[in-house]
Amino acid sequence: MPALNPYLASMPAGYLFREVASRIAAYEKKHPGSRVISLGIGDVTRPLPSVVTEAMADAAMEMSTPAGFRGYGPEQGYDFLLKAICKNLYEPRGVTLGIDEVFVSDGAKTDTSALQELLAPEARIAVTDPVYPVYVDSNAMAGRAGECRDGLWSNIEYLPCVKENGFIPPLPRHYVDAIYLCFPNNPTGTAMPLAELQRFVNWARQNGALIFFDAAYSAFISSPDVPRSIYECEGARECAIECGSFSKLAGFTGMRCAYTVVPRGMYGGTLLKMWKRRLAAKSNGVSYPVQRAAEAVFTPEGSRAWRDNIDYYMNNARIIRNTMRKVGLTPYGGVDAPYVWVETPGGMSGWDFFDFLLTRAQVAGTPGEGFGPSGAGFLRLTAFNTEENTQEALRRIRAALGTK
């Protein structure tokens, strides 16, 4: 038998979203004909705008001609998309980037899980709690997390995001090499005002630490005091790497296209060189038709379409929040993000409330415990289903809880 990765082999069994899917499948098998409505997984439901699919189709047809055929594309991404990202996502925020600082990939999940490769094996990290599982899992698989005890890894510093602090994490108490931040936050649906985010940037600069900033939900922000990019903070180019995605911005969950920004001046350009070197060794990039489709997102027609879709999902979030209040539950988030973080009734665990809604209402959410110990007693509901399914799911929840 070959020598195997002991860290991966010793990972706790089960992945949150796989466990959720397994429980839903088991229920549907036991109750044939039942229709479970999912308000759990963060997958979009609105179709892609025609300008996007037409751009992809046109690019695919180009590939059938001698003049238009393309083989391996540039690992960093085609210049036309890099320029479009800089112009449309950053310049309006007063952030100037060079295209050599932007890297196109097949997903923010891919990049946020790979960022740990920039760190030494002994590096220490901090994460918010609750947290998107990928940040922790990728470090645990690399042997950096230590031992898992009662849901916490011994070598990771957890920054609790709880109702008592408004779901804004405290600064690390000890030195860490890198901090993972996701805001607007998955799973709590809350956002971090500019002044609070600036505190983290200041701390990172003072302590020589990195910030890995996941901005996958930035397009959903409506509050004027919430930044859409960490580079709106003074000095962030010296300490922060930012990941963004077309998945939630433009419904590309089935298309796969994202981007990561690595400022050229960080540590004398060392991190930029390292990321380029890693990319050259491990990636062949995103296909030309998909990148042309992503470019079309920024056309006038494309921009109108994705803004309409975001308004649609955020209306669902508003409906969910209002309904939770009417049934006597306390919701958080759902203003600058498509997630509503609901406190469970009667001190139930998130998993118990999940099972209650699944069996009594045929509605699925995501238990808060799956995101970390501070998620205990919460359930995440997403606004990504259709309005019709969202309304029906909420009607079922009201009936299950005995309210109108």
N, C-alpha and C positions, 0 to 999 in steps of 0.2 A: 504493500500500500504506500502511495506517495506521501511525502510530508505535506500536510494540509494547513491552511490558515487557521490557527487555533482561535483567533478572535472571532472570525466568522462562524466557526463551528460551535462556539459557546454562546452565540447570541441567543437571547430569550426567544422562544418559539413564537411564531405568529407575527403578522404585520397588521396594523390596525385596520386598514381598509379591506384587507383580505378577510379578516375575522368578521367584519360587518357584512361583507358579501356572503360569507359562508352561513351566517345566521339567517340572512334573508332567504338564501337558497333552501336551507333546511325547512324554514317555515312554509315556503311555497310548495315544496315537495309534499309536505304533510297536509297541506290544504290546497289541493289542485283547484284551479279556477280562481283563486284569490289574486287580487292585484295590489301588490305593495307599491306605494308611492314613495320614492326616495327623496328626502330632503337632506341627504347625508353627504354623498360624494360631490366634490366641487367640479363637476363636469357641466359644460354649457349645453343648452338645448336649442338656441336660436340658430337658424341656418346662416351660412356665410353669404355675404352680399354678392350679387352677380358680378360686380366689377372685380372682385377678388378671384372668383373661380374662372372668369374669362381671361384674366391675366395669366393664371396658371395654365389654362388650356392653350393660350397663344404661345406661351413659353415652351410647353411640351411639343407643340407643332413645329416650333423653330428647330427643335432637336432632330426632326426628321429630314432636315435639309443639310446639304454639305456646308453651307455658309453659317447656319445657325447651330450646328451640332457642338456640344460641349462635353468634355470628359470630366476629369476631376476638377472641381472648382477650387478657388483659393480657400485655404483652411479657415482664414479669419472671416470670410464672407465676401460677397461681391461688393465692389465700391458703391454701386447704385443703392444698395440697401443700407450700407453703413452711413452714407451721406443722408439718406432719408431719416434714419433714426436720430442722428445728430440734429438735423434741421427741425424735425417735427416733435420730438419728445424732450429735447434738452434746451434748444435755443429759446423757446417760449418761456422757460423757467429762468432765463438769464444764465444758463450754463453753456459754456463753449467747450466742445470736445473735438479732438482730431479723430479722423477715421482710423488711425493706427491704434487708438485706445479702445475701440469697440470690437467685440468678437461675437459673431453669429453662431448659434448652436441649435440643437434640436429640442431644447427645453430648459427652463429655469431649474427644474429638478435635477437634470443632468449636471448643470454647472454648480449649483449649491452643494451637491454631493461631492463634486470634484475639487472644490476650493481647498479642502483640507490637505490636498496633495502639495500645496505651497508650504505647509508647516512641517517642522521637524517632528519625528516620532514622539519626542518628549514634550512637545508643546501642550500648553493647557488652554482650554476653551471655556467660554461661558455661553449659555443659551438661556432664552426666556423659558419660563415654565408657567403655563403649558407652551408646547413648542411643536412645530411641524416636525414629524419624526425623522425625516431624512437627514437633518443636520446632525442629530445625535447618532443615528445608525451608521452614517458614513464614517464618523470618527471612531465609533466602536469597532467597526470592521477593520480599521487601520491599526487597532491596538492602542489608541490614545485615550480611551474613555475609562480604563480601569475595570473594576468589577461592578456588576449590576446588583444592587441590594435594595429590595423593596421598591423597585421601579426607578431608583436613582443610581447613576454611575459615579463611582468613587472619585474619579479624576476630573469631573466636569463641575463647574460652578453654575448653579441654577439661580436665575434671577426671577423670583416669583411675580407673576402678573395676576393679581387677585382683586376682588371688588374693593377691598380696603384701600388699595393704592390707585384705584381707577384703572387698573390693568396697564399701568405704566411701570416698567421694570426699574428697580433700583440699580445704581452703578455697582460693578463688581466690588466685593469687599477685599479681594486679594488680587495680586497681579495675574493676569491671563494674557496669553499671546494673541487671542482672537475672540471677538464677540460676534455671535450670530444674532441679527435683528431682522424681523419681518414686520413691516408696517406699511400700510394697514395690515393688521395682524391676522394671520391664520393660526389658531382657530377662533380667537375671541371677537374678531370683527371690529376691534377698536383701533384707533389711530393715535399717532404720537405727534403732538404739536411741535412746531419748529424749535421752540425754546428748550423743550425736553430732549429732542434729538441732538441739539447743539451741545447739551451737557455730555452726551456720550462721545461726540466728536472731540470735545475738549479733553475728556478723560483719556481717550485713546492717544491723542497727540502728546499729552503730558507723560503717559506711561509707555510710549513706544509700542502700542498694541494696534492690531488690525481690526477693522469692522467689516464683516461680510453682511451686506445689506440686501435683503430680498424685497424688491419693489414690485412684485408680480401684480399687486392689486392697486397700483397707483392711479390707474384710470378711473377708479370708482370714487376718488376723493372729491368731496364737495365743500368741506369746511375750509374757510379762507386761511386759517392759521396752521394748516397741515401741509407739509412739503410733499411734493410728488417725487422728489429725488433727494438723496442725502447730500448731493453736491450743492444744494441750496444753503447748506450750513457752511459757515466760514471755516476754512482749513480742511474740509472733508477730502479734498483731492490728495492730501498728504497721508491719509490713513484708511480710506474706505474703498472697497470694491463693491460695485452694485450690479445686481442681476435683475433683468426685466424679461417680460414674456409677451408674446402675441396670443397666448392661449386664452387668457381672460380679457385682455385688451380687445381682441378681434375675433374670438371664437375659434382659435387655432388648435384646440385640444386634439383634434384628429389630423392636423396638418404638421405640427411640431416645428415651431420656430421661436427662438428666444435670442437674448443677447446679454453679454456681460461687459461691463466697463472696468478697465484697469488703467487708472491714470498713469501717464508716462513718467511723472516725476517721483513716484513713490520709491523711497529708498534708492535714489539715484538711478531709477529705471530697472532695478533688479527684478521686481515682481512682474513687470511687463515682459521682460525677457524670459522669465521662468514660465509665464502663462503661454507665451508664444511657443516655447520649446515643448511644453506639455501637449499643446494643441497639435503641433506638427507630428508628434509621435503617436497620438491616440485618436485623431479625428480626421475624417475625410470631408467634413463640412455638411451643410444642408443643401439639398438639391436645388438646382437653378430654377425650376418651375415654382417651387415653394417660396424661394426668395423673391421672385417676381410677384407672387401673390401677396407676400408681406409688404412689398413696396406699394402695391395698389391700395393697401389699407389707408394710406395717407393722401389719396386722391380726394377731391371734394365729395364724390359720391361715397367712397369708402369711409371717409371720416364721419359723414352724416349717419351711415349705417351703424358703425360701431358705437357712436354716441347714443343712437336710438336704442340699441340693444342694452347698453349699460343702464339707460333710464328704465327700460323694461324690467331688468333684474332688480334694480334698486326699488322699484315700485313693489315688487314681490317682497323685498326685505321690509319695507314699510308695513305691508299687510301682515307679515309674520310678527313683527314687533307689536303692532296694535292688538293682534289677536292674543298674543301671549299675555299682554296686560289684562285683557278682558277676561281671560280664564284664571286670573290670579297668580300668574307666574311672572318672574322678573327677567326681562330681556336686556342684554347689553349688546353694543356694537350695532351693525346694520345701518349705519349712517354714512360711513366712508368706506365700507367694504360689504361684499355680498354675503356675509356670515352674521348670524344672530346667535349669541351665546346665552343660553337659557338656563337659569338656575332651576334645578329639579324640585318637585314638590315634596314636602314632608320629609326632607332629609334623605331621599332616595339617592342611591349611587347613579352615576350616569348610565352604567350598564343595565341596572334595574329599570330605569326609566325608558331606556332603549327597548328592552324586552316588553315592557308594558305597552308602549305605543305600537310595537310590531304586532303583538298578539291582540290588542284591543282595538287598534285603529288601522292596522295594516299600513303604518307610516314608519319610515326609517330615518333616524338622525344619526349622529356620530357621538358616541359617549366621550365625555371630557377626559376621563381617566386614560384614554388612549393617547392623549397628548402630553401626559405627565401628571405627577401627583397633585399639582395645583389645579388640575382640571376636574378633580373629584367633585361630584355633585352638580355637574353641568352637562348639557347636551348642545352640540353644535347643529344648527339648522342652516341650510344653504338656500339662497334665493335663485339658484340656477335652473330650477325646473320651469315648466310653462306656467303661465298665470292660472290656467284652468286646473292643472294638477295641484298647484299650490293652494288654490282656494278649496279644492276638494279635500286635500290633506288636512287643512285647518278645520274644515267642517267635521272631519272624522275625529280630530283631536278634541274639539269642543264636546262632541258626543261622548267620547271615551272618558272625559273628565267630568261629565255630567253638567255641562254648561251649554248655554245657547249662543 
